[in-house]
Amino acid sequence: MTLLERVERTIRRHAMLAGGESVLVAVSGGADSVALLHVLATLAPAWGLRLHALHVDHGLRADSARDAEFVRRLGERLGIPVDVATVTVERRGSLEAAARAARYAALAACADRVGAARIAIGHTADDQAETALMRVLQGAGLRGLAGIPPVRDRIIRPLIECRRVDLIAELRQAGLEWVEDPSNQDPKFLRNRIRHELLPWLTESVSPEIADGLVRVAAAARATVGALDRIAASELERLAEIGDRAVILPLKALRALPRDVAAEVLRQAAARLGSGTPLRAWAHRGLRRILATPPPRKRFRIGAVTLEVSGPRLRLALGTLPPLTQRGVPVPGRLPLPEIGLVL
């Protein structure tokens, strides 16, 4: 199977593209992103794709403008328009995480501006293997082991089932060059030590197929996590009373669910309220307090979400709501309950 055939198989398997889309391609100038742009440019006529490239200059190296100029010349050679976005990276905390956040924000803004339905990123099977191994070393759970998703919202990763060595062979055959980022050799970053030291040692000492095995582990974990999410979504629809400002869940039914399912129900309920996507650790902390014996008598907050146990029911609300008050029920008639966003 050729590299192009493998990429097309990945695109179809994960429903990344249907054909006819406008795609923004993230191009750092490294081998993976150059191969991504080259492959998509080759496939564009058959798939009816309209391509636009973006290079993000993080301003972390004195010679970073060189990479931007390289990507511009590459775009001219392939006939693809190129934009360059210069971002400011917060130097507090994790530099890698801050650079990633700034990069993805720039990609989203550019995609909106050029009308791109998809954003293509150059992650490979090697990145997936490195991520899975890194998560094992960090003690991640099943969700962490799922690694890099092939598709998330409008982000797609057409090279996620391709090995880096095959991409480099393709570039050499096509006569395309790339640039090397010195930070990818810096041993202070755990991923670089895994890439250049640990994985090569495991490949030589344990099995030459170790990277493929890690990719399979990530795929199995991702399938399990997907099933968990679907089950939790179904339980949320079955159990919840959802109003404008609150979500009500029956405590007994929540307690009867497997713990991971119950935690995911809480997380999805909070997301329904507009709190973004709370971390799974948030949901497990909330669940532990709710399932305590006796349950908490006072409302409590975890992040932006307020949780309150009232008799047999659990209420989740974004921010702070007024306390529940006793009311008489008119018969016949309607009883507004603004505290929970419902009308009886």
Secondary structure, DSSP 8 states (H G I E B T S, - for coil): --HHHHHHHHHHHTT---SS-EEEEE--SSHHHHHHHHHHHHHHHHHT-EEEEEEEE---STTHHHHHHHHHHHHHHHT--EEEEE-----SS-HHHHHHHHHHHHHHHHHHHHT-SEEE----HHHHHHHHHHHHHTT--HHHHT-S-SEETTEE-TTTTS-HHHHHHHHHHHT------GGGG-TTSHHHHIIIIIHHHHHHHT-TTHHHHHHHHHHHHHHHHHHHHHHHHHHHHHH-EE-SSEEEEEHHHHHHS-HHHHHHHHHHHHHHTT-----HHHHHHHHHHHTSSS--SS-EEETTEEEEEETTEEEEEES-----------SSS--EETTTTEE-
